[in-house]
Amino acid sequence: MPELISLDECDRLSTRRVHQLYRKHVSRSQVTLMTSFGFGRELADRAEGAWIWTRDGRRILDFTGGVGVLNHGHNHPRILAARKRFQDAQRMEVHKTYFSPYVAALSHNLAQLLPADLTMSFFPNSGAEAVEGAVKLAYKYHGGRRNRIVRADIGFHGKLLGSGSLTGTHERFRFPEIPGVIAVPYGDLDAIRAATASARTADGGCDVYAIIVEPFSASTMACCTEEFLRGLRKLCTEQNIMLIFDEIYTGWGRTGSLFYFMRYPGLVPDILTTSKSFGGGKSSISAYIAREPVFRKAYDNLADSLLQSTSTTYYGFGEETATAIEAVNVAVEDDYPLRARDIERILAPGLRRIRKEHSGTVADVRGAGALYGIFLDGGPRILDLAARLAPGGLARDPHFRIKLITCSVVDALYRDHGIYTYYTLNGDNPLVAAPPLVVTQQDVEYFLDSLDATLSKGLPRLLTRFVREKVTPQWPSGS
């Protein structure tokens, strides 16, 4: 008989044993990378709201927001209750030939919340799949007669072959890409106009079937201006180009409005993508929502009616859609956009004060609502120190030195103050402050005080300690 590990045994696995299993069956390099940080050397025991408790009893303030997943915080009681209700009733999950009341209700709720005729929804599993579905819908809308798609140079849309083709910052290894991708500078309407003008079909018509953009770029903390977004909408209408807004990270109140684009009345994309907090922190679900005329032209006929839906195994999975219904209701009833604006009223001035007091370390601070980036620098002397500390060829990576500086701050916040943060892998790699929308004012103030205290130690000291402890890790007792 094979020696299988039970759930009970999972709860008793030591940190060392988990690392051993990861090295053997998941990724050795992942263990090497993540044990650079304190959180890579501990196991989480439970989580609630904005807090995580580790196996050894430490209480950690989670200021990552689950990288967009945890607007509701960890294990929101209403989300847990909705899933339990579904399970206790032994509801059916997978048969697509039975109509689902949960898919029907979730589609209705989205249509009620979104502007104009954004009324037709489809529910895959991940954000990258939502992007793929949105792009396929745009292509199908034009019947395959257009061949080009425009994306921004800093956009992040996923890591599948299709969505990865539309992501601005590429990984070290380049995978095959979908054809016809045109890259333009983020927020540059003139560049988009030039790109669409030059992309012509043989008969002189427009060859662009879609333009995809993040109204707010969560990986770089850049945002599109109202003038740009309205100009883009006008261009797409004139050229019959499908306008796709990717709000996978920024949806459900994160930036101070239900979706970032909704702060501008009358602005409506042809297709919207969402995921992450759409599942309330417990459900792996995404959506792309299309304007009714767009969807009906592309798919609403007997020949194509099953092209995007029932052939997908986990589309609209029962418990996931039930969870999303409750997650959306919580976000609306508890006014998550207002919560994000309340957080911003504390977070934004606090970060600006820190930037002023640590002007030699903090190069910039920008964001919206409960999503801010702290851009660290430290000047040439610190960058030279980081380069000397960098192992091997990593010193030649122009972004590695900033990454190393930011990592040292992430590590110090965790070890010294029990605050869990992260930095983005796109753009200038800012340290991200993105707490769950259930944090208290005291939680936000504690983060600001801790960041101030950490930066007051000086980057040389933080860098040296981070690299030293990476080389000779200090393991927790009993691990």
C-alpha positions in Angstrom: 0.0 0.0 0.0 1.3 3.5 -0.8 2.1 5.7 2.3 -0.4 8.5 1.9 -0.6 11.5 4.2 -3.9 12.0 5.9 -5.6 15.4 6.7 -4.9 14.8 10.4 -1.2 14.2 9.6 -1.1 17.4 7.5 -2.1 19.4 10.6 1.0 18.0 12.4 3.6 18.3 9.7 6.6 20.3 10.9 8.0 23.2 8.9 11.1 21.2 8.0 9.0 18.3 6.8 6.8 20.6 4.6 10.0 22.1 3.1 11.3 18.6 2.4 8.1 17.6 0.6 8.2 20.8 -1.4 11.8 20.2 -2.4 11.0 16.6 -3.4 7.6 17.1 -5.1 6.9 20.8 -5.8 10.0 23.0 -6.3 13.4 23.2 -4.7 13.9 26.7 -5.9 10.6 27.9 -4.4 11.8 26.8 -1.0 15.2 28.5 -1.5 13.4 31.7 -2.5 10.7 31.9 0.1 12.9 30.9 3.1 14.7 34.2 2.5 11.8 35.7 4.4 10.5 35.0 7.9 7.1 33.9 6.6 8.8 31.2 4.5 10.1 29.6 7.7 6.8 29.5 9.6 3.5 27.7 9.0 0.2 29.5 9.3 -2.2 27.8 11.8 -5.4 29.9 11.2 -6.5 33.3 9.9 -9.4 35.6 10.6 -10.1 39.1 9.2 -6.8 40.9 8.7 -4.8 38.6 11.0 -2.9 35.3 10.6 -1.8 33.2 13.6 1.3 31.0 13.0 1.9 27.5 14.5 4.1 29.0 17.2 1.4 31.5 18.3 2.6 34.7 16.5 -0.1 37.1 15.4 0.6 38.6 12.0 -1.1 41.6 10.5 -1.8 40.7 6.8 -1.3 43.9 4.8 -1.1 42.0 1.5 -4.9 41.7 1.0 -4.1 38.3 -0.4 -2.7 40.1 -3.5 -6.2 41.3 -4.3 -8.1 38.2 -3.0 -8.9 39.3 0.5 -11.0 42.4 0.3 -13.3 40.6 2.8 -10.4 39.5 4.9 -9.7 35.9 5.9 -12.6 33.6 6.6 -15.4 36.2 6.6 -18.2 34.7 8.7 -20.9 35.3 6.0 -18.8 33.7 3.4 -18.1 30.6 5.6 -21.9 30.4 6.4 -22.8 30.5 2.7 -20.5 27.7 1.8 -21.6 25.6 4.8 -25.3 26.1 3.8 -24.5 24.9 0.3 -22.7 21.8 1.6 -25.2 21.0 4.3 -28.0 21.0 1.7 -25.9 18.7 -0.5 -26.4 20.9 -3.5 -25.3 19.7 -6.9 -22.1 21.0 -8.4 -21.2 19.9 -11.9 -24.0 18.8 -14.3 -24.2 21.6 -16.9 -27.4 20.3 -18.5 -29.3 21.3 -15.4 -29.8 25.1 -15.1 -28.1 26.6 -12.1 -30.1 29.0 -9.9 -26.7 30.3 -8.6 -25.4 31.1 -12.1 -28.7 32.8 -12.9 -28.7 34.9 -9.7 -25.1 35.9 -9.9 -25.5 37.0 -13.5 -28.5 39.0 -12.5 -26.7 40.6 -9.6 -23.8 41.7 -11.7 -26.2 43.2 -14.3 -27.9 45.2 -11.5 -24.6 46.6 -10.2 -22.8 47.4 -13.5 -23.6 50.3 -15.7 -25.6 50.4 -19.0 -25.9 47.1 -20.9 -23.0 45.2 -19.2 -25.5 42.4 -18.5 -24.1 39.1 -20.0 -21.7 37.1 -17.7 -19.5 34.0 -17.9 -17.8 32.4 -14.9 -14.4 30.7 -15.4 -12.0 29.9 -12.5 -9.1 32.4 -12.6 -8.4 35.9 -13.8 -6.2 34.7 -16.6 -9.1 32.5 -17.9 -11.4 35.5 -17.7 -8.9 37.5 -19.8 -8.7 34.6 -22.3 -12.4 34.4 -22.6 -12.8 38.2 -23.0 -10.2 38.2 -25.8 -11.9 35.2 -27.5 -15.3 36.9 -27.3 -13.8 40.1 -28.9 -12.2 38.0 -31.7 -15.4 36.0 -32.3 -17.5 39.2 -32.3 -15.6 40.2 -35.5 -16.0 36.7 -37.0 -12.2 36.2 -37.3 -12.0 39.0 -39.8 -9.7 41.2 -37.6 -6.3 40.0 -36.5 -4.7 42.6 -34.1 -5.1 43.4 -30.4 -3.5 46.3 -28.6 -2.2 46.1 -25.0 -0.2 48.4 -22.7 3.5 48.0 -22.1 3.1 47.6 -18.3 -0.2 45.7 -18.3 -0.5 42.5 -16.3 -3.2 40.1 -17.5 -2.0 36.6 -16.5 0.5 34.0 -17.3 -1.3 31.6 -19.7 0.0 31.6 -23.3 -2.8 34.0 -24.4 -3.0 36.3 -21.3 0.8 36.1 -21.0 1.0 37.5 -24.5 -0.8 40.6 -23.3 1.3 41.0 -20.1 3.8 43.8 -20.5 6.6 42.6 -18.3 7.8 39.3 -19.6 9.4 36.5 -17.6 13.1 35.6 -18.2 11.9 32.8 -20.5 9.7 33.8 -23.5 6.8 31.4 -24.3 4.9 31.4 -27.6 2.5 34.3 -28.0 -0.8 34.7 -29.8 -0.4 36.5 -33.1 -1.2 40.2 -33.7 -0.3 41.8 -30.4 0.6 45.5 -30.5 2.2 47.1 -27.5 1.8 50.8 -26.7 2.9 53.0 -23.7 0.4 52.8 -20.9 -2.1 55.7 -20.9 -0.8 57.1 -24.3 -3.9 57.8 -26.4 -1.9 59.1 -29.3 0.1 55.9 -29.5 -3.1 53.9 -29.5 -4.5 56.1 -32.3 -1.3 55.6 -34.3 -1.3 51.8 -33.7 -4.9 51.4 -34.8 -4.4 53.7 -37.8 -1.5 51.6 -39.0 -3.2 48.2 -38.5 -5.3 48.0 -41.6 -6.9 45.0 -43.4 -6.3 44.4 -47.1 -9.3 46.4 -48.0 -8.2 49.3 -45.8 -10.5 48.6 -42.8 -9.4 48.5 -39.2 -7.6 45.3 -38.3 -7.8 45.7 -34.5 -10.4 43.5 -32.8 -9.7 44.6 -29.2 -7.9 46.9 -26.9 -7.2 45.7 -23.4 -6.2 48.0 -20.6 -6.1 48.1 -16.8 -7.8 51.4 -15.8 -5.6 51.1 -12.6 -2.5 49.1 -12.8 -2.2 47.2 -9.5 1.4 46.0 -10.3 2.8 49.5 -11.0 0.3 51.8 -9.2 -0.2 53.8 -12.4 -3.7 54.9 -13.4 -5.3 56.0 -16.6 -6.7 59.5 -16.6 -10.4 60.2 -17.2 -9.4 62.0 -20.5 -7.5 58.9 -21.7 -10.3 56.5 -20.8 -13.0 58.6 -22.4 -10.9 59.1 -25.5 -10.2 55.4 -25.7 -13.9 54.7 -25.5 -14.6 57.2 -28.3 -11.9 55.6 -30.5 -13.2 52.1 -29.9 -16.8 53.1 -30.7 -15.7 54.8 -34.0 -13.6 51.9 -35.1 -15.9 49.2 -33.7 -13.0 47.9 -31.6 -13.9 45.9 -28.5 -12.8 47.7 -25.4 -11.8 45.4 -22.5 -11.2 46.7 -19.0 -9.2 44.4 -16.8 -10.2 45.0 -13.2 -9.3 41.5 -11.8 -7.4 43.1 -8.9 -9.1 46.4 -8.5 -12.8 45.3 -8.4 -15.2 45.1 -5.5 -14.2 48.4 -3.8 -10.5 48.1 -3.6 -9.7 51.6 -5.0 -12.6 53.5 -3.5 -15.3 52.7 -6.2 -16.9 49.4 -6.9 -14.7 49.2 -10.0 -12.1 51.8 -10.8 -13.7 52.8 -14.1 -17.1 53.5 -12.4 -15.8 56.7 -10.8 -16.4 58.2 -14.3 -20.1 58.3 -15.0 -21.2 57.1 -18.5 -17.9 55.3 -19.2 -18.6 51.7 -20.2 -16.3 49.1 -21.6 -17.5 46.4 -24.0 -16.1 43.6 -21.8 -15.1 43.7 -18.1 -13.0 41.1 -16.3 -13.0 40.4 -12.6 -11.7 37.8 -10.2 -9.7 37.7 -6.9 -12.1 39.2 -4.3 -15.0 38.2 -6.4 -14.8 34.9 -4.6 -14.7 36.4 -1.1 -11.3 34.9 -0.3 -12.7 31.3 -0.3 -13.7 30.6 -3.9 -11.7 30.3 -7.1 -13.9 32.1 -9.5 -13.7 34.8 -12.1 -16.0 36.5 -14.6 -16.1 38.4 -17.8 -19.1 40.5 -18.3 -20.1 41.7 -21.8 -22.4 44.3 -23.2 -25.5 42.6 -24.4 -25.1 43.4 -28.2 -21.5 42.2 -28.1 -22.4 38.9 -26.5 -25.4 38.2 -28.6 -23.6 38.8 -31.9 -20.7 36.6 -30.9 -22.4 33.6 -29.2 -26.1 33.9 -29.0 -27.1 31.5 -31.8 -27.8 27.8 -31.8 -24.6 26.9 -33.6 -22.4 28.8 -31.1 -24.5 28.7 -27.9 -22.3 26.0 -26.3 -19.0 27.4 -27.7 -18.0 29.2 -24.5 -20.1 27.6 -21.8 -21.1 24.0 -21.0 -18.0 22.4 -22.5 -16.0 24.0 -19.7 -15.9 21.6 -16.8 -15.7 24.0 -13.9 -17.5 26.9 -15.4 -20.1 28.2 -12.9 -19.2 25.5 -10.4 -22.0 25.4 -7.8 -20.4 26.2 -4.5 -18.1 28.8 -6.2 -21.0 30.8 -7.6 -22.9 30.6 -4.3 -19.9 32.0 -2.6 -19.5 34.8 -5.1 -23.2 35.7 -4.6 -22.6 36.2 -0.9 -19.2 38.0 -1.5 -20.8 40.5 -3.8 -23.7 41.1 -1.4 -21.3 41.7 1.5 -19.2 44.1 -0.6 -22.3 46.1 -1.5 -24.2 45.9 1.8 -21.1 46.8 3.9 -20.1 49.5 1.3 -16.6 48.3 0.6 -15.8 51.4 -1.6 -16.5 53.6 1.4 -14.3 51.3 3.6 -11.5 51.7 1.0 -11.9 55.5 1.1 -11.9 55.5 4.9 -8.6 53.5 4.8 -7.2 56.0 2.3 -7.9 58.9 4.6 -5.4 57.4 7.1 -3.0 55.5 4.8 -2.4 58.2 2.1 -1.3 61.1 4.4 0.6 58.7 6.6 2.6 57.4 3.6 3.2 61.0 2.3 4.5 61.9 5.8 6.9 58.9 5.7 8.1 59.8 2.2 8.9 63.3 3.5 10.7 62.1 6.6 12.6 59.4 4.7 13.2 61.3 1.4 16.5 59.6 0.9 14.8 56.1 1.0 11.3 56.6 -0.3 11.3 57.8 -3.9 7.6 57.9 -4.5 4.2 56.9 -3.0 1.1 56.5 -5.1 -2.2 54.6 -5.2 -5.9 54.8 -4.6 -8.3 53.7 -1.9 -6.8 50.8 0.0 -4.1 50.0 -2.6 -0.8 52.0 -2.4 2.8 51.4 -3.5 5.9 52.6 -1.7 8.7 53.0 -4.2 12.1 52.6 -2.4 15.4 53.8 -3.7 18.2 54.8 -1.4 20.5 56.4 -3.9 23.6 55.2 -5.7 25.5 54.2 -2.6 22.8 51.8 -1.4 22.3 50.5 -5.0 26.1 49.8 -5.2 25.9 47.9 -1.8 22.9 45.9 -3.1 24.8 45.0 -6.3 27.8 43.7 -4.2 25.5 41.6 -2.1 23.6 40.2 -5.1 24.6 36.6 -5.9 26.0 35.6 -9.3 24.4 37.0 -12.4 21.5 38.6 -10.5 23.7 41.7 -10.0 23.3 42.4 -13.8 19.5 42.5 -13.5 18.7 46.3 -13.5 15.7 45.7 -11.3 17.4 43.3 -8.9 18.9 46.0 -6.7 15.6 47.6 -6.1 14.0 44.2 -5.5 16.7 43.4 -2.9 16.2 46.7 -1.1 12.4 46.2 -1.0 12.8 42.6 0.1 14.9 43.7 3.1 12.1 46.0 4.2 9.4 43.3 3.6 11.5 40.9 5.8 12.1 43.4 8.5 8.4 44.4 8.8 7.6 40.7 9.2 10.3 39.7 11.7 10.3 42.8 13.8 6.7 44.0 13.7 4.6 41.0 12.7 3.4 42.6 9.5 3.0 40.6 6.3 3.6 42.7 3.1 4.9 42.0 -0.5 6.3 43.8 -3.5 5.2 43.6 -7.1 7.2 41.9 -9.8 6.3 44.5 -12.4 7.4 48.1 -13.1 9.6 49.5 -10.3 8.7 46.8 -7.8 7.0 48.9 -5.2 6.3 47.7 -1.6 2.5 47.2 -1.6 0.2 48.4 1.2 -3.1 46.7 0.4 -4.9 45.7 3.6 -8.2 43.8 3.6 -11.0 46.2 3.7 -12.0 44.9 7.2 -8.9 46.4 8.9 -9.4 48.9 11.7 -8.0 52.4 11.9 -5.6 51.1 14.6 -4.3 48.4 12.2 -3.5 51.0 9.6 -1.8 53.3 12.1 0.2 50.3 13.4 1.4 49.6 9.8 2.5 53.2 9.3 4.3 53.4 12.7 6.1 50.1 11.9 7.1 51.2 8.4 8.5 54.4 9.9 10.4 52.5 12.5 11.8 50.0 10.0 13.0 52.7 7.5 14.6 54.6 10.5 17.1 51.7 10.9 18.6 52.7 7.5 18.8 50.6 4.4 22.5 49.5 4.8 21.6 47.8 8.1 18.4 46.2 6.7 20.2 45.0 3.6 23.1 43.5 5.5 20.8 41.7 7.9 18.6 40.3 5.2 21.5 38.9 3.2 23.3 37.6 6.3 20.2 35.7 7.5 19.6 34.4 4.0 23.1 32.8 4.1 22.8 31.6 7.7 19.1 31.2 8.4 17.9 31.3 11.9 15.3 28.6 12.2 12.6 28.8 14.8 12.9 26.4 17.7 11.0 23.1 17.3 10.6 23.4 13.6 
